[in-house]
Amino acid sequence: MSLPEHIAPMLCRIGEPFDGDAYWFELKWDGVRAISYVDERGLRLHGRRRRDLATRYPELQFLASLPNDTIVDGELVVLQPDGRPDFPAILRRENTPAERAAAAAKSHPVVYVAFDLLWAAGTRLLDEPLSVRQQALRTIVDGIGHPRLLRSDGVRGQGLDLFAAVRQRGLEGIVAKRLDSRYRPGERTDAWQKIKPTQVVQCLVLGYEPDGERDFKSLIIATDFDGVLACVGRVGSGFTVASKNDAWERLQNLRCDAPLIEAGMTGQWVRPGLYCSVSYLERMASGSLRAPVFLGWIDG
């Protein structure tokens, strides 16, 4: 049986920490999702946008030694010396042109962290339970025995303890996967849940990024982490239709020609007076908030 040209990755819903014997809990690897395909054509690495990434990561060409007609789901990760994923480094690798990939592979080599097996030597496994797919994946990864191929390990049942350990180390979070779950390409269900530690900060709205004449893509926000008010990027997630309409009305009443402080980006600016709560994962080296989500207005 020939391999499909592309399989959309199964997605996670956002969840809260919990324990459960029906679930497998593993790290949420801080990298770039990539599904690897090995057949008579060699190796393909498809990102979520279906782009073939194989030429960008020459250090992963050993994956071509996987059994023929095999598909593995995993994550491209750059590891720091202490074993923690380096997210800015993998983003730099993602944006490195193919002609400079060999040099980038030496300065910031990636590992491929495998966490699911969709096809094994011509056998379709999508409808097998996760527990069966994991066992088959273990056999294949152990058989390759390459230092740049890791299998995402985890624990059964003890999600709360794993989450606490991850939070203490400042890692991105964990993923809870039901052991009897089938692989559902492109679907987002409760069978897989991503659970992330978040922080909350109060922000001043400097302005917004317009989207046509009567809508906006995101708010441009600032806060004072270091005692000095500075722009910390944009927030466009977390809005409902009602809250976005409310935000639009608030913004229109305060429009002005220039931001209160230098924002380093273009937008429509507003006078000081709007404050909101925003959750985020971490503050990036650039100063921007990573994965910001609008939580609500701070009134009064």
C-alpha positions in Angstrom: 0.0 0.0 0.0 1.5 3.4 -1.0 1.7 6.2 1.5 -0.7 9.2 1.4 0.9 12.3 0.0 0.0 14.3 3.2 -1.6 13.7 6.6 -2.8 16.7 8.6 -1.5 16.4 12.1 -4.0 15.6 14.9 -4.5 18.6 17.2 -5.0 19.2 20.9 -7.6 21.0 22.8 -6.6 23.2 25.8 -7.1 21.5 29.1 -6.4 21.8 32.8 -4.0 19.6 34.9 -5.6 16.3 36.0 -4.8 12.6 36.8 -6.4 9.7 35.0 -5.4 6.1 34.4 -6.9 6.2 30.9 -4.4 8.9 29.8 -0.8 9.0 28.9 1.0 12.2 29.9 4.1 13.5 28.2 6.1 16.7 27.7 4.8 19.3 25.2 8.0 19.7 23.2 8.8 23.3 22.4 9.6 23.0 18.7 8.1 22.7 15.2 5.6 20.0 14.4 6.8 17.8 11.5 5.4 14.5 10.1 8.1 12.3 8.5 7.3 10.1 5.4 9.7 7.4 4.2 9.0 5.6 1.0 10.7 4.8 -2.4 11.1 8.5 -2.9 13.2 8.9 0.2 12.5 11.2 3.2 9.9 14.0 3.3 9.3 16.2 6.4 5.9 18.0 6.2 5.1 20.9 8.5 1.6 21.9 9.3 1.4 23.9 6.1 2.4 20.9 4.0 5.8 22.4 3.1 8.6 19.8 2.8 11.2 20.7 5.4 13.7 17.9 4.7 16.3 20.1 2.9 16.3 22.6 5.8 17.4 19.9 8.2 20.3 17.9 6.6 21.2 16.4 10.0 18.0 14.5 9.9 18.6 12.6 6.6 19.3 9.5 8.7 15.4 9.3 9.1 15.5 7.8 5.5 16.7 4.6 7.2 13.2 4.2 8.8 11.4 1.1 7.4 10.0 1.8 3.9 6.4 3.1 3.8 6.5 4.5 7.3 5.0 7.7 8.7 6.1 9.2 12.1 4.6 12.2 13.8 7.0 14.3 15.9 8.6 17.6 16.7 11.8 19.3 15.5 13.6 20.6 18.6 16.8 22.4 19.3 18.1 21.4 22.8 20.1 23.6 25.1 23.1 22.0 27.0 20.8 21.4 30.0 18.3 19.5 27.8 15.7 22.2 27.7 14.1 23.0 24.3 15.4 26.3 22.8 12.4 27.8 21.0 14.0 30.9 19.5 16.8 28.6 18.1 14.3 26.4 16.3 12.6 29.5 14.9 15.9 30.6 13.5 16.4 27.2 11.9 12.9 27.4 10.4 13.8 30.8 8.7 17.2 29.7 7.5 17.4 29.5 3.7 18.1 26.0 2.3 21.5 27.1 0.9 22.7 27.9 4.5 21.1 24.8 6.1 24.4 22.9 6.4 26.0 25.7 8.4 22.9 26.1 10.6 22.9 22.4 11.3 26.4 22.7 12.8 25.6 25.7 15.0 22.1 24.7 16.1 21.5 21.0 15.3 18.0 19.7 15.8 16.7 16.4 17.2 13.6 14.7 16.0 11.3 13.8 18.9 8.9 11.1 17.8 5.6 10.7 19.6 3.3 8.8 17.3 3.4 6.2 14.5 0.8 6.5 11.7 2.1 4.0 9.2 4.6 1.2 9.9 6.3 -0.6 7.0 3.2 -0.3 4.8 0.7 -1.0 7.6 -1.9 1.7 8.3 -2.1 2.3 12.1 -4.4 5.4 12.3 -7.3 3.4 13.7 -5.2 1.5 16.2 -5.4 2.8 19.8 -2.5 5.0 21.0 -1.2 2.3 23.3 -0.6 0.0 20.3 1.0 2.8 18.2 3.3 3.7 21.0 4.6 0.1 21.4 5.3 -0.1 17.6 7.0 3.3 17.7 9.2 2.2 20.5 10.4 -0.8 18.5 11.2 1.3 15.4 13.0 4.1 17.4 15.1 1.6 19.3 15.9 -0.2 16.1 17.3 3.0 14.5 19.4 3.9 17.6 20.4 7.3 16.4 21.2 10.1 18.9 19.2 12.6 17.0 16.1 10.5 17.1 14.3 10.5 20.5 11.0 9.0 21.6 8.8 11.2 23.6 8.5 9.4 27.0 5.9 10.0 29.7 3.8 8.5 32.4 0.5 6.9 32.7 -2.1 8.4 35.0 0.0 10.9 37.0 -0.6 14.1 35.1 -0.6 16.4 38.2 2.9 15.3 39.3 4.3 15.7 35.7 2.7 19.1 35.3 4.2 20.3 38.6 7.7 19.1 37.6 7.3 20.8 34.2 6.2 24.0 35.8 9.1 24.0 38.2 11.5 23.7 35.4 9.9 26.4 33.3 9.0 24.1 30.4 6.2 24.7 28.0 3.7 22.2 29.4 2.4 18.7 29.0 0.1 16.8 26.7 -2.6 14.3 27.9 -3.5 11.6 25.4 -6.2 9.0 25.9 -4.6 5.6 25.6 -7.5 4.2 23.5 -7.6 7.2 21.1 -7.3 6.7 17.4 -5.3 9.2 15.3 -7.7 11.7 13.7 -5.9 13.8 11.1 -6.6 17.5 11.4 -9.1 17.1 14.2 -9.1 18.8 17.6 -10.7 16.6 20.3 -10.6 16.0 24.0 -8.7 12.8 23.3 -5.5 15.0 23.2 -5.2 17.9 25.5 -2.4 20.4 25.9 -1.9 21.8 29.4 0.3 24.8 29.7 1.4 26.9 32.7 0.5 30.5 32.1 1.2 33.9 33.6 -1.0 36.9 33.7 0.0 40.5 33.3 -2.0 43.8 33.3 -1.3 45.8 30.1 -2.0 49.3 28.7 -3.5 49.3 25.2 -1.3 51.5 23.0 -3.4 50.9 19.8 -4.5 48.2 17.5 -3.7 46.6 14.2 -6.6 47.4 11.8 -8.4 44.8 9.7 -10.5 46.8 7.3 -12.5 49.8 8.3 -14.5 48.3 11.1 -12.4 45.6 12.6 -9.0 44.9 14.1 -6.6 41.9 14.1 -4.9 42.5 17.4 -4.4 45.0 20.2 -0.9 46.6 20.6 -0.1 46.4 24.3 2.5 47.6 26.8 3.5 46.9 30.4 6.2 47.6 32.9 8.1 44.4 33.6 11.3 46.2 34.6 9.8 49.4 36.0 9.8 51.0 32.6 6.7 51.0 30.4 7.5 49.1 27.1 5.6 47.6 24.2 5.3 43.8 24.6 3.8 43.1 21.2 0.3 42.3 20.1 -2.6 40.2 21.4 -5.3 38.9 19.0 -6.4 35.6 20.7 -9.1 35.3 23.3 -11.8 37.5 21.9 -15.4 36.4 21.4 -17.6 38.2 18.9 -19.2 40.2 21.7 -15.9 41.1 23.3 -14.4 42.1 20.0 -17.3 44.4 19.2 -17.0 45.9 22.7 -13.3 46.4 22.1 -13.9 48.1 18.8 -16.3 50.7 20.4 -13.8 51.4 23.2 -11.0 51.9 20.7 -12.9 54.3 18.5 -13.5 56.7 21.3 -9.8 57.1 22.0 -8.2 57.2 18.6 -5.2 59.5 18.3 -2.2 60.2 16.0 0.7 58.8 17.9 1.4 56.1 20.6 2.2 57.1 24.2 5.6 55.3 23.8 7.6 54.0 20.9 6.0 50.7 19.8 8.4 49.6 17.1 5.5 48.7 14.8 2.7 50.3 12.8 -0.9 50.6 13.9 -3.8 52.9 14.8 -3.0 54.5 18.1 -5.3 55.3 21.1 -5.0 57.7 24.0 -4.1 56.1 27.4 -7.1 54.8 29.3 -7.7 51.2 28.2 -6.2 48.4 30.4 -6.6 44.7 30.0 -5.5 41.4 31.5 -3.4 39.1 29.2 -2.1 35.6 29.8 1.1 34.4 28.3 3.7 31.6 28.4 6.9 33.6 28.7 8.6 36.8 27.7 10.7 36.4 24.6 14.3 37.8 24.3 12.7 40.5 22.0 10.6 41.7 24.9 7.3 40.4 23.3 4.9 38.1 25.1 4.8 34.5 23.8 1.3 33.1 23.1 -0.6 36.1 24.6 -4.4 35.7 25.2 -6.8 38.5 26.0 -8.6 37.8 29.2 -10.7 40.9 29.8 -10.8 44.6 30.5 -9.6 46.2 33.7 -12.2 48.8 34.4 -12.3 51.5 37.1 
